[in-house]
């Protein structure tokens, strides 16, 4: 149950309650101005400059994943995987959060340590990763069903879909419905993960459900700021897709580092737990 201290919003928003049975101190929500997302991107960019090698490594990995899914999986399954694999992006970005965490502490980033950063809070991060995988599985099923309903003969690739858009008016109906349903699932995923995984990485006593509640509360209490942040993420990822995944090499680490700063800017803790 969410403690009462989680409700108020102001300079000190959440109070000093503890998550029952964990010893974890609930954070306070800071009041954010609408320029905050731009500030997070700027700080994320500086983190990339401070640790270009480790940062770009994670960008290359995610971009390569997208390219491989598009290349080796065709039809409805390939389209679902390609459009949905970024739902698990927050988990893949844990290493990026750790880079920013080390830089914030004034240390030179240890790349090897970032590869296993999730171990410090393995039960919670592992459970959260399972939730993300389930959301991907749901999207894949929904995606396949939508394709079957609107394009019974199926699609073989993105190129095939683009060709249909140029010659088949009904294909545009499919795209609109597909994007609308995908946006709903993506919005829920974003609300649940906006600051959840950075919190889990930063606080070993935090559990996945607590982190999700805090993330949802942030979305509920700061809707305009977080909507702008979500729009920036969508544009950054879209730029990666438009450039045939090459852009993800840069946009993924930029958003990952910026997400860490969003977490640090939005939440205030009395002490590290």
ZIRA-V327422 format. One record per residue. N is the residue number from 0. PHI is phi in whole degrees, 0 to 359 (* if undefined). Layout:
N,PHI + N,PHI
This chain:
0,* + 1,288 + 2,294 + 3,299 + 4,295 + 5,282 + 6,278 + 7,296 + 8,230 + 9,177 + 10,295 + 11,233 + 12,263 + 13,249 + 14,84 + 15,245 + 16,292 + 17,244 + 18,292 + 19,301 + 20,82 + 21,246 + 22,74 + 23,270 + 24,277 + 25,296 + 26,282 + 27,258 + 28,276 + 29,276 + 30,286 + 31,250 + 32,272 + 33,285 + 34,269 + 35,304 + 36,302 + 37,293 + 38,294 + 39,295 + 40,296 + 41,298 + 42,292 + 43,298 + 44,297 + 45,293 + 46,295 + 47,299 + 48,294 + 49,285 + 50,221 + 51,296 + 52,298 + 53,301 + 54,296 + 55,292 + 56,302 + 57,293 + 58,296 + 59,296 + 60,299 + 61,290 + 62,296 + 63,295 + 64,301 + 65,298 + 66,296 + 67,294 + 68,298 + 69,291 + 70,283 + 71,257 + 72,241 + 73,252 + 74,67 + 75,296 + 76,296 + 77,297 + 78,296 + 79,295 + 80,294 + 81,294 + 82,279 + 83,252 + 84,293 + 85,287 + 86,298 + 87,265 + 88,304 + 89,304 + 90,290 + 91,295 + 92,270 + 93,303 + 94,298 + 95,292 + 96,300 + 97,292 + 98,299 + 99,296 + 100,297 + 101,292 + 102,298 + 103,298 + 104,278 + 105,82 + 106,257 + 107,283 + 108,302 + 109,264 + 110,300 + 111,301 + 112,294 + 113,293 + 114,292 + 115,236 + 116,300 + 117,293 + 118,293 + 119,296 + 120,219 + 121,303 + 122,301 + 123,289 + 124,292 + 125,296 + 126,296 + 127,294 + 128,299 + 129,297 + 130,299 + 131,295 + 132,295 + 133,295 + 134,295 + 135,295 + 136,297 + 137,297 + 138,298 + 139,299 + 140,294 + 141,297 + 142,299 + 143,298 + 144,295 + 145,298 + 146,297 + 147,296 + 148,287 + 149,264 + 150,229 + 151,304 + 152,282 + 153,81 + 154,234 + 155,267 + 156,193 + 157,297 + 158,299 + 159,297 + 160,297 + 161,298 + 162,298 + 163,293 + 164,297 + 165,282 + 166,238 + 167,234 + 168,303 + 169,297 + 170,296 + 171,291 + 172,298 + 173,302 + 174,299 + 175,297 + 176,294 + 177,300 + 178,292 + 179,295 + 180,294 + 181,298 + 182,295 + 183,297 + 184,293 + 185,295 + 186,296 + 187,296 + 188,298 + 189,294 + 190,299 + 191,279 + 192,236 + 193,308 + 194,230 + 195,295 + 196,290 + 197,302 + 198,296 + 199,295 + 200,291 + 201,275 + 202,229 + 203,295 + 204,271 + 205,285 + 206,251 + 207,297 + 208,295 + 209,301 + 210,298 + 211,293 + 212,298 + 213,300 + 214,296 + 215,297 + 216,297 + 217,298 + 218,297 + 219,291 + 220,271 + 221,231 + 222,296 + 223,290 + 224,296 + 225,287 + 226,294 + 227,296 + 228,297 + 229,297 + 230,296 + 231,297 + 232,297 + 233,300 + 234,296 + 235,295 + 236,290 + 237,299 + 238,299 + 239,294 + 240,292 + 241,299 + 242,270 + 243,56 + 244,77 + 245,297 + 246,295 + 247,296 + 248,303 + 249,261 + 250,290 + 251,297 + 252,295 + 253,298 + 254,292 + 255,299 + 256,296 + 257,297 + 258,297 + 259,301 + 260,289 + 261,297 + 262,298 + 263,290 + 264,282 + 265,274 + 266,243 + 267,231 + 268,245 + 269,291 + 270,201 + 271,295 + 272,239
